[in-house]
Amino acid sequence: MGEIAANRLRHGFTTSSASDKQGSDVTEFGVNGEKRYLSRGMDDFKSEVIAYCLPERPVMSLVDTMPDQVFSRLMAGDVPVLHTDQGWH
């Protein structure tokens, strides 16, 4: 906590195998005059969203729930790099 992680990807987001590189981001947007917060996990192999969380407020479960969903999809031996911007709403 409070430390900046090393930039292991160096903007190299493409990969030749599934579950090798995954990314995460949080986006705030409006729906019918109300705010929503989308935390999504994406497999960079196919640019496919593989997990998401969509709460009404920017609470800690926003960033806790989505990685649990991503990790539950991993197969034995998968060791992906999970890239985030290290920001927080």
Secondary structure, DSSP 8 states (H G I E B T S, - for coil): -------SSTT----SSTTSEEEEEEEEEEETTEEEEEEEEEETTTTEEEEEE--SS--THHHHHHHHHHHHT--TT---EEE------
